[in-house]
Amino acid sequence: MLAPWTILILGGLLGLLAWWGRVFPHRPLCLLLLVPTFLALWLIVMPGLWPVVLAVDIGLVVLAAIDLLSLAKARSFVVERHTGLVASLGKSHPVSLTLTNRSDRGQPVWVRDGAPDGLEAEPAEFTVDLPARSRSTLRYNLRASRRGAFDLTDVYLRVRSKWGLWQRMLKVPCASHLNVYPDLKQLGEYALLARTNRLSMMGLRRTRRIGQDNEFERLRDYTIDDNFKHIDWRSTARRNKLTVKDFQANQSQRVMFLVDCGRMMTGEAAGVSLLDHALNAMLLLSYVALRQNDQVGLMCFSNEIHSFLPPRGGDQLNRLLHAAYDRFPRMVESRYDEAFLHLAANVRKRTLMVLITNVVDEVNAHQIQQHLAAMSGRHLPLAVLLRDHALFDPLAAAEAVAPQLAALPPRAAAQTAVLPDVDLFRAAAAAEVLTWRRRVLADLAGSGVLLVDSFPEDLTAPLVNRYLEIKARHLL
């Protein structure tokens, strides 16, 4: 039977292997250790078996030591990561890992990429049987839960010894850089739907233009709402299909986005922060406005001005991306006075001012109304206010059961517990806050401020529709 000091020495050696070489016993070795343990128990009734027990212990130690020497080292593997430099928030981004085995022994390898916090790998781990002197390519998708710059530095491998008694954790250096931008794929979807005249699938509606724009934009298929005067008969005869001309405004106007990055935008909706939803909608509207030959600018602010781009056309979309992709909401009070003062000093021509923020208290609402109303004559202000599901959902649940209670007699309705008391109190509190919020919206509208009131995840379509309506009515 092993002496206690022998067990302590073996335990210390295993701990040293785990700390220094990241080597751990595998399941087969743990099962083999049960054999000398079982034989040692027989020494209680048969003391003469100690030579057999000692021989088994020595043989097991020698077997484990020989198998330990067969473990592969980190220099036996080379990993190359192939990935694009730009990814979109919340979208799958393809990544490939090329794993090369430079040793003379084939073996199974468990592979896991070292994705930092904010990036999720799908699938997270691979198992590949890698022959000697060979390579294998593994493909997976990364999904980003936040924007910003990410460094992928290492790839983690888990290998087994020749007889499977040991396993080692390896860290192979493989540096890559990834920039996660707001949702860019929606721009491609918009372009595709615009070419096929199916923008209604994104929630965008056709807006009837007041007056007549006379700059030719494109040819497209005839729809039932089109004017017969716009039919291009030559193209119709050539294509054997009714074709109409599209016209656009022949004036270059300006759109300036003011994106609040303060504490009002730290909430989340659909697993994404309010600021991310705001930036996604801002980018798509910027893409639409630049296609209309308008000039687009951006200012991100909280307690200070983080970035400012004056309205410009051309390749302005790339500048907007670089100015916004690493902006994050801060738990600070937004300084609207500094933001609008900076705006007044740098943007003098009449501009559509689009403020994207959230209204949570009286102080916040008063500042928004004061500054937007002050610029109402010189510029065209548009307030984009994001709704909070925590306020609207309890009230919607209470309104859903209201018809059921109305159909019952008063005494029966009072005794019916359709909603728990806590939900009723929550719905009553939400109704009071929403009443105040509607009053704020009414005051803004009375001050000459245009409004877009939407849930964050549904913001893109109402914002673009509002812009197209402004263009159609020539409000700028």
FISE-305197 format. One record per residue: x, y, z of N, C-alpha, C in turn; residue in three letters. Coordinates in pm, whole numbers, plus 50000, padded with zeros to 5 digits. Example, Ala and Ser with C-alpha at 12.3 -4.5 7.8 and 13.67 -1.06 7.14 Angstrom:
<vexlos>
513194943150780512304955050780513204967050780ALA
512854977550708513674989450714512905000350787SER
</vexlos>
This chain:
<vexlos>
500854988050000500005000050000500885012550000MET
500555022249917501355034149904501335042050034LEU
502495046850071502605055050190501985068650165ALA
501545075550270500925088750249501865098550182PRO
503145097850216504055107550152504185104850002TRP
504045092249962504095089049820502905095149746THR
501735094449809500525100249749500675115449738ILE
501275121749840501475136149834502445139949723LEU
503495131949704504465134949598503795133749461ILE
503025123149442502335121549314501335132849289LEU
500615136649394499695147849379500405160749345GLY
501575163149407502355175049375502875175049233GLY
503305163049185503765162149046502635164948948LEU
501435159848976500295162648888499945177548889LEU
500005183849006499745198149012500785206348937GLY
502075201948945503135208848872502955207548722LEU
502545195548676502285193548533501135202448486LEU
500095203548568498945211748529499315226548525ALA
500165231148619500515245348624501555248948520TRP
502565240648502503675244248415503425240248269TRP
502945228148248502775223448111501345222348065GLY
500375226348150498955225048118498615210748075ARG
499125201448153498915187148128498025181748238VAL
496995174048199496025168748294495795153948265PHE
495515146148369495175132048345493865130948266PRO
493835121348173492635118948097491835107648161HIS
490635105248114489735095448174490335081448181ARG
491015076348077491595062748088492595061448203PRO
493415071648227494365070948338493635070648472LEU
492585078248485491805078048609491205064348634CYS
490755057848528490205044348544491285034248579LEU
492485035848522493585026648553494025028148699LEU
493915040148753494305042048893493395034648990LEU
492235030648944491345022849031491885008749053LEU
492715003748959493244990048974494164988849094VAL
495234996949109496054995649230495294999149358PRO
494315007949346493515011149465492724998849511THR
492134991649416491384979549450492314968749507PHE
493504967149446494444957149497494964960749635LEU
495134973849659495624977949791494624974549900ALA
493334974849867492334970949967492454956150004LEU
492904947849911493064933549939494224930950034TRP
495154940450049496254938550143495774937350287LEU
494564942150312494044941150449493804926650487ILE
493314918850392493014904650421494114895350371VAL
494934899950274495994891450219497284899750212MET
497984901150324499204909250325500284904250230PRO
500234891750191501264886250104501174891349961GLY
500174899149928500014904149791500794917049766LEU
501574921649867502224934649849503204934849732TRP
503924923749698504794924549578504004926849450PRO
502804920549441501974922549322501494936949313VAL
501074942549427500604956349429501724965849392VAL
502944963249446504074971849415504424971049266LEU
504374958949210504694957449067503674964748980ALA
502404963749018501364970748942501554985748951VAL
501894990949071502115005349087503285010149001ASP
504385002549006505555006648927505245005948779ILE
504564995348737504214994248595503305005348549GLY
502355009148635501445020048597502195033348588LEU
503145035548681503915048048677504775048648551VAL
505415037248518506245037048397505385039048273VAL
504235032548267503335034148153502875048548137LEU
502505054948248502055068848242503195078248202ALA
504415075448250505555083848216505905082748068ALA
505895070448014506185068747871505125075647786ILE
503855074147825502785080547748502835095747760ASP
503345100747873503445115147893504425121347793LEU
505475113947758506475119147665505945120447522LEU
504835113847492504305114347357503365126147333SER
503135134347436502245145847418502865156047323LEU
502045161447234502515171447139502695184847208ALA
503605192947154503865206347206503245216747113LYS
503235229247159502605239847082503305242146949ALA
504625239846943505345241946818505035231346713ARG
504305220846752503915210546655502755215046568SER
502125226346601500945230846527501145245246481PHE
500595248046365500555261646311499105264646274VAL
498615276146316497225280046291497225293346215VAL
496445293846108496235306246033494745309446033GLU
494425321946065493035326346068492775335545949ARG
491725332745876491345340845761489965346945789HIS
489935360145799488685367045828488755381145769THR
487605386445733487565400145686487815409945799GLY
488165422045764488455432145864487215438945918LEU
486095437745848484875444945886483745435045904VAL
483035436146016481855427946044480715437146083ALA
479495432146070478295439746105477765435046239SER
477235444346314476695441246446475515431746434LEU
475555420646510474455411246514474345402246394GLY
475255403246297475215395046177476335384746180LYS
476115373346114477125362846109478295367246020SER
479485365346072480705369145999481545356545978HIS
481815352345854482535339745830484005340845867PRO
484505330145931485905329045970486375314945937VAL
487615313645890488185300445864489525299245936SER
489745287645994491005284346062491695273145986LEU
492935275245947493725264845880494715259445983THR
494525246846023495325240446128496295230646062LEU
497585232446086498635224046029499305215946138THR
499395202746118500075193646210501465190646155ASN
502505195746221503875193946174504575182146240ARG
503865174646325504475163146391504345150746304SER
505015139946346504995127246272503905117846320ASP
502995122846403501935114146455500585120746434ARG
499675113346375498315118146363497565116846493GLY
496625125746518495925125846646494665134146635GLN
493685131546720492505140246726492835153146801PRO
492295164246754492565177346814491255184546836VAL
491085189746955489935198146986490375212746968TRP
489635220346890490015234046852488945243746901VAL
489415254646962488505265347005489205278646982ARG
488555287446907489145300546880488985309547001ASP
489985317847024489965326747141489205339547114GLY
487895338547096487065350347070486905358347200ALA
487185371447198487025379547321485555381747354PRO
485335387947469483975391347508483355400847407ASP
482125398047369481445405847267481365398747134GLY
482155387847118482105379646998481735365447037LEU
480785359746968480325346146996480565337446873GLU
481275326246893481585317146783480495306646768ALA
480115303746646479095293746614479615284546503GLU
479975271846535480035265446668481255270046747PRO
481195267846877482265272746963483495263746962ALA
483335250746932484455241346940484365231246827GLU
485535226846778485635216846673486425204846724PHE
486135193346666486945181346687487355176246550THR
488655175546525489165171646395490235161046413VAL
490185150546332491195140046332492275143946232ASP
493415148546282494455154546199495585144546176LEU
495745139546054496855130246027498205137346038PRO
499285129146039500635134646048500965142545922ALA
501685153645941502135162145831500985166045738ARG
499915170845796498745174445716498145187245771SER
497155192345700496455204245744494965202645719ARG
494185210245794492735209645782492195223845799SER
491125226945725490505240145731489145239045800THR
488955246945902487705247145979487025260545955LEU
485725260045937484955272245910483855273846015ARG
483705286046061482645289046157482245303646139TYR
481265308046216480755321746208480925328746342ASN
481305341146334481355349746452480145359046450LEU
479545360846566478415370146580478765380146690ARG
478765392946654479155403446748477935408746821ALA
478065410246951476985415947032477225430647065SER
478365435947025478635450247043479595454846935ARG
479605467846913480495473546812481885475946871ARG
482815479946785484135483546831485235475546763GLY
486465477346811487635470446758487975458546846ALA
488185446946786488475434646859489795428946808PHE
490595423446900491835416546868491685401846904ASP
491775393146805491785378646826493235374346827LEU
493735370146942495175368146960495605353546954THR
494805344247006495245330347020494155320746977ASP
494585308546947493685297246923494055286247023VAL
493075280447087493295270647192493035256547139TYR
494005247647166493925233747121493965224547243LEU
493345213047229493425202447330493795189547260ARG
494955183847298495465171747234495595160747339VAL
495655148447291495805136847379497135129947350ARG
497605122247447498825114447429498535102347341SER
499615094747309499475083747215498495073147264LYS
498565069747393497665059647448496445065747518TRP
496325078547513495135085147565495085086747716GLY
496265085447784496255086747930496345101347976LEU
496865110147890497055124047926496435133047819TRP
496165145247859495705155447766496385168647800GLN
496635176847697497345189447715496555200647649ARG
496505212047718495905224147664497005232947604MET
496875236147475497865243947404497265257447363LEU
498095267547367497705280847320498635284747206LYS
498085285347084498865288246965498615302746925VAL
499665311046915499455325046874498915325946732PRO
497915334546715497335337046582496605350346591CYS
497275361146552496735374646572495915379046452ALA
494735384546481493865390346379493145402246441SER
492745411546356492025423546400490685424146329HIS
489645427546402488295428046348487595440646397LEU
487065448246303486265460146337484785456846317ASN
484015458446421482575455846416481855469146401VAL
481195470746288480465482946257478965480646280TYR
478205491346283476735489446284476285481346164PRO
475025477546164474485468246064474675473645923ASP
475645467745849475925472145712475125464345609LEU
474715452245644474035443845546472665449445508LYS
472105457745596470815463745561470965473345444GLN
472175478945423472385487745309472305479845179LEU
472915467845177472815459445058471395454745034GLY
470655451545142469265447445125468435458845068GLU
468695471145116467945482645062468245484544914TYR
469515483744876469875485644736469235475144647ALA
469215462544694468605451844615467105453944600LEU
466425457344709464985459544702464645472044621LEU
465525482144625465275494244546465375491244397ALA
466335482744359466485479444217465285471544166ARG
464695463344252463565455044210462215461144248THR
462245473744298461005480944332460175473344436ASN
460855468144540460175460644646460535466144784ARG
460675479244794461045485344921459955483645027LEU
458745480444987457675478145085457975466345175SER
458855457245133459215445845216460025450245338MET
460645462045333461375467345449460505476845530MET
459235478145494458345487245564458345501345509GLY
459035503545396459065516745335457885518345240LEU
457265529845242456095532045159456405542545053ARG
455715541544943455865551444836455145564344878ARG
455835575344863455295588344902454965596444778THR
453745601344774453335609544660454005623144668ARG
454705626844563455425639444561454485651044528ARG
454655661744601453905673944576454745682644484ILE
454195686444372454975693644273455615683844177GLY
456575688444098457185680143994458695681544000GLN
459385670244016460835669944008461205666143866ASP
462235672343813462505670743671463885665043641ASN
464595659543738465905653443712465745638443700GLU
466125633043584465955618743560466845610643654PHE
466255599743711466995591143803467235577343745GLU
466185570443697466345556743649465085552643574ARG
465165540843509464015534243448463635522343534LEU
462335520043545461875508643625460555503643567ARG
460095492243619458835486443573457655495043617ASP
456635494943534455425502743562454635496243675TYR
454115504643766453195499943871451875507343854THR
450855502443923449495507343900449325521843943ILE
450205526944033450065540644082450825550843998ASP
451535546443895452375555543818451545563943721ASP
452075575843691451445584943596451755580243453ASN
450715580243368450925575843229451915584843156PHE
452025597443199452935606643132454395602543147LYS
454685594443247456075590643274456465577643203HIS
455595571943123455935559643052456945562742941ILE
458015555342936459015556542831458675546242724ASP
458105551242612457585541942512458685534842435TRP
459835541142419460925534342350461435522442432ARG
461645524742559462095513642644461015502942656SER
459735507242658458645497642663458635488742539THR
458835494942420458855486942297460055477742292ALA
461185482442343462395474242339462305462342436ARG
461705464542553461615453942655460335445942645ARG
459395451142564458075444642556457425444142695ASN
457625454842771457095455642906456995470242944LYS
455895474243006455685488243040456815493143131LEU
457455504143091458585509743164458345524543184THR
458625529343307458415543343339459725549643383VAL
459765562843375460925570543420460705574743565LYS
461775573843645461765579143781462525592243781ASP
461975601843856462615614943867462975617444013PHE
463955625844033464385629244169464515644344182GLN
464605648544307464755662944332466105667744279ALA
466105679144216467325684244155468055694044246ASN
467835693044378468495701944471469215693644576GLN
470395697844615471195690944715470905697244851SER
470265689844937469895694845069470785688345175GLN
470635692545298471525688245404470725681345515ARG
471315670345565470755662845677471855661445782VAL
471545665445905472525664746014471965656146126MET
472685645746163472265636746270472935640846401PHE
472125641846506472625644346641472275631846723LEU
473275623646752473055610946820473485612346965VAL
472535610547055472805611347198473515598547243ASP
474675600047308475435588547359475485588647511CYS
474555595647575474535596547720473745585447786GLY
473325588147910472695577747991471335573547939ARG
470655582147860469345578547809469415567447705MET
470605564847651470745554947545471425542147593MET
471515540247724472185528347777471265516347787THR
469965518147770469045506947777469215497547659GLY
468495486247665468585476247559467195472747507GLU
467165468647382465955463647318466365452847219ALA
465745441147231466065429647145467535425747157ALA
468095427147279469465423047302470525432747253GLY
470125444547204471065454347150470775467747218VAL
471805475547242471615488347310470825498047222SER
470205507747286469445517947212470345525647116LEU
471595527947157472515535147069472805527246942LEU
472915514046953473155505846834471975506646737ASP
470755505946790469585507546703469585521346636HIS
469965531546712469995545146655471025546146543ALA
472195540246563473245541046460472865533046337LEU
472205521646355471755513846239470765521846154ASN
469805528046220468835536146146469505548246083ALA
470455554346153471165565946098471935562345972MET
472575550645972473365546745855472475544045733LEU
471345537345754470485534645640469885547545584LEU
469455556545672468925569245623470015577445554LEU
471245576745604472355583645537472575577945398SER
472485564845386472645558445255471555563145159TYR
470315563745208469205568345125469385583045086VAL
469785591345184469945605545155471085608145057ALA
472185600745069473295602544975472905598144835LEU
472045588044824471535584044693470635594844633ARG
470035603044719469205614244673470045626744646GLN
471375625244649472305636344627472235646744738ASN
471805642744857471825651644972473165650645042ASP
473435660345127474645660345209474275655945350GLN
475125647745410474835641745540475985644645635VAL
475635648245759476625650545864476235643145991GLY
477145642646087476925635146210477635641946326LEU
476935642346441477545646446566477125636846675MET
478105630346741477855621646855478295629246981CYS
477435629547081477735637447200477145630747322PHE
477715634047436477135630747566477415642647657SER
478365641347751478775653047828479825661247755ASN
480235656447633481155663547547480885659547402GLU
481505666547311481375663147170482385652347137ILE
481895640447101482795629347072483285629446928HIS
482415632346836482805632746694481865642146622SER
482415649046522481615658546444482065657746299PHE
481115655346210481345655346066480385665346004LEU
480865675845941479945685245876479265678645757PRO
478105683445718477375677245605478205677545477PRO
478325665945416479035664545289478375653445209ARG
478665653045082478155642444995479275633044953GLY
479085626344841480115617544788480305605144872GLY
481545602744915481865590744994481725593245144ASP
480775601445182480565604945322480185592945407GLN
479595582545346479145570945424480315564145493LEU
481475563245429482645557245493483095565445613ASN
483035578545601483415586945715482425585245831ARG
481155583845799480165581645904480415568445977LEU
480775558045902481055545145963482225546046060LEU
483325552446016484505553246102484265562346222HIS
483375571846210483105580846322482175574846425ALA
481415564546388480365559346477480615545246527ALA
481515537546464481575523246497482115520646638TYR
482925529746693483485527546827482885536946931ASP
481685541646906480975549947003480085541147090ARG
480125543347222479355535447315478625544747411PHE
477455540647461476735549347555477475550447688PRO
477385562047749478055564747875477025568147981ARG
477345564748105476455568148216476745582248265MET
476535591848176476725605948209475515613748158VAL
475355625648210474265634448166474675641448038GLU
473835641047938474155647147809474045662447818SER
475015669147759475045683747757474465688547624ARG
473145690547623472485695347501472895709647468TYR
473195717647571473575731447544474875732247465ASP
475875724247505477145724347431476965718747290GLU
476145708247276475935702147145475285711947048ALA
474225718647090473535727847000474325740646978PHE
475145744747074476005756347054477075753146949LEU
477655741346957478635737046857477985735946720HIS
476755731246717476035729846591475735743346528LEU
475325752946611475005766246558476235773246501ALA
477405770146555478625776646508479175770246382ALA
478805757846352479425750746241478465747146129ASN
477165747546152476185744446047475245756446037VAL
475435764545931474685777045919473565776345815ARG
473735768045713472695766945611471535758745664LYS
470365760845603469165753845647469365738745631ARG
469105731345738469415717145745468315709745818THR
468085697245779467215688345854468005682845973LEU
467675687446094468375683346215467635671446277MET
468265659846276467645647546326468285644146459VAL
467575646446568468055643146702467485629546743LEU
468355619946770467945606546813468295604946960ILE
467275603747044467485603047187466315595847252THR
466275596447384465215590147461464775599947569ASN
463495600447598462945609547699462615601447823VAL
463255605047935463045597348057462625605948175VAL
462845619148171462475627448284462165641648236ASP
461705649748329461295663448296462475672048250GLU
463615670548316464775678748281465225675748139VAL
465305662848108465705658647973464725663847869ASN
463425662347894462405666747798462425681947780ALA
462645689447890462655704047879463825708747793HIS
464995702747809466145706947729465935703847581GLN
465375692147552465135688547413464165698447349ILE
463065701547418462075710647363462645724647347GLN
463415729047444463975742647440464905744447321GLN
465825735147300466825736947195466275734147056HIS
465395724147043464825721446912463865732546868LEU
463085737746963462165748646928462925761346890ALA
464115763546949464885775546919465425775446776ALA
465655763546719466175762846583465075760446479MET
463815760746522462725757246432462625766446313SER
462945779346327462835788446214463975787346116GLY
465175785546171466365785346086466585771746020ARG
466335761246093466505747646044465165740246056HIS
465155727846010463975719346023464305708446124LEU
463825709446250464165699646351463265687246344PRO
463865675646364463145662946368463615655446492LEU
462725653246587463045646046710462655631446694ALA
463615622546711463395608046705463485602846847VAL
462345599246904462265594847042461995579847045LEU
462805572747121462725558147128461795553847241LEU
460945544447211460025539247312460705528747399ARG
460195527547521460735517847617459725506647636ASP
460145494247608459245482747624458795481147769HIS
459615485147865459245483848005458025492248040ALA
457745502647961456565510947984455375506347901LEU
455605502647777454495499547688453975485247706PHE
454815475847740454375461947751453365459647865ASP
453585464847988452565462748093451215468848056PRO
451245480447992449975486647953449285478847842LEU
450065473247750449485465047644448845452447700ALA
449475446447803448895434547866447585437847935ALA
447525449548000446285453548067445195456547965ALA
445545462847854444555465947752444035453447683GLU
444865442747681444435430447616443305423547693ALA
443285424947827442255418447908441095427947938VAL
441205440647898440135450147927438805446147865ALA
438755441347737437455437147682436805425647760PRO
437615416647813437055405547892436395410748019GLN
437055420248087436475425748209435235434248179LEU
435225441148064434085449648031432845441348003ALA
433005429047960431855420447930431225414448055ALA
431905415348171431385409548295430605419748376LEU
429705415348461429045424648554430075431348644PRO
429775443148698430765450448779431285442348897PRO
430385435248970430855427749086431715415949044ARG
431325409048937432115397748890433465402348836ALA
433485414048769434745419248717435695422848829ALA
435135427948942435995431449055436585419149121ALA
435875407749116436355395549180437205386849088GLN
437325390548961438085382548865439545387048866THR
440445377748893441885380748895442495376948761ALA
442235385248659442805382448527444295385348528VAL
444695396348593446095399848607446455400248754LEU
447645395948792448075397448932448085412148972PRO
447955414349104447905427949154449155435849117ASP
450315429149122451555436249091451565440848946VAL
450975432848854450915436948714449965448648695ASP
448875448848770447945459948761448595472948810LEU
449345472148919450035484048969451085488648868PHE
451795479048807452805482648708452155489248586ARG
451005483948543450305489848429449805503848462ALA
449345506048585448875519348623450025529348625ALA
451195525048678452345534048679452815537048537ALA
452805526748450453205528948311452255538448240ALA
450955537348268449985546248205450225560748246ALA
450595562948372450875576648417452095582348346GLU
453155574148333454365578948265454095581548117VAL
453325572748053453035574447911452145586547886LEU
451265589647981450455601947969451365614247968THR
452355614148059453325625248060454115625447929TRP
454465613847878455265613347755454465618747635ARG
453175615347629452345620747519452235635847528ARG
452215641047648452155655647665453455662047616ARG
454575655447642455855660447591455865660547439VAL
455365649847378455315649247232454405660147175LEU
453295662447241452385672947195453035686647204ALA
453795689047311454485702047323455545703647216ASP
456255692947184457255693847078456595696746943LEU
455505689746914454805692146787454265706346780ALA
453785711546894453295725246895454395735546877GLY
455645731746903456775740946885457345740446744SER
456715733046654457205732146517458235721246495GLY
458315711646586459285700646574458585688546515VAL
459165682746409458645670346354459045658746445LEU
458235648146443458425637246540458455623846470LEU
459265614646527459225600446497459265593246631VAL
458185586346664458055579346792457945564546762ASP
458985556746796459015542846753459805534546853SER
459525521346853460355512046929461715511146862PHE
462785508846938464135509246880464345499346767PRO
463845487046782464075476846679463275479546552GLU
462265488146559461445491446442461705505646391ASP
462845511446427463055525546401463355528546255LEU
464025519646184464565522746051463475526945953THR
462435518845939461395521745840460655534845869ALA
460195537645993459525550546016460425562645992PRO
461725561246024462625572546005462835575445856LEU
463055564945777463235567045633461945572245570VAL
460805566945612459525571845559459315586645591ASN
459705590545711459555604645748460445613545662ARG
461665609145635462575616745550462025617845407TYR
461515606845353460945607345218459725616445212LEU
458965616545321457805625645324458255640245326GLU
459305643145401459835656845403460335660945266ILE
461015651745197461495654745063460325656844966LYS
459295648444978458165649444886457385662344906ALA
457285666945030456535679145058457385691745048ARG
458675690245016459585701544998459615710345125HIS
459695703945242459725711545367461065718145391LEU
462115712845326463415719145341463595730845245LEU
</vexlos>
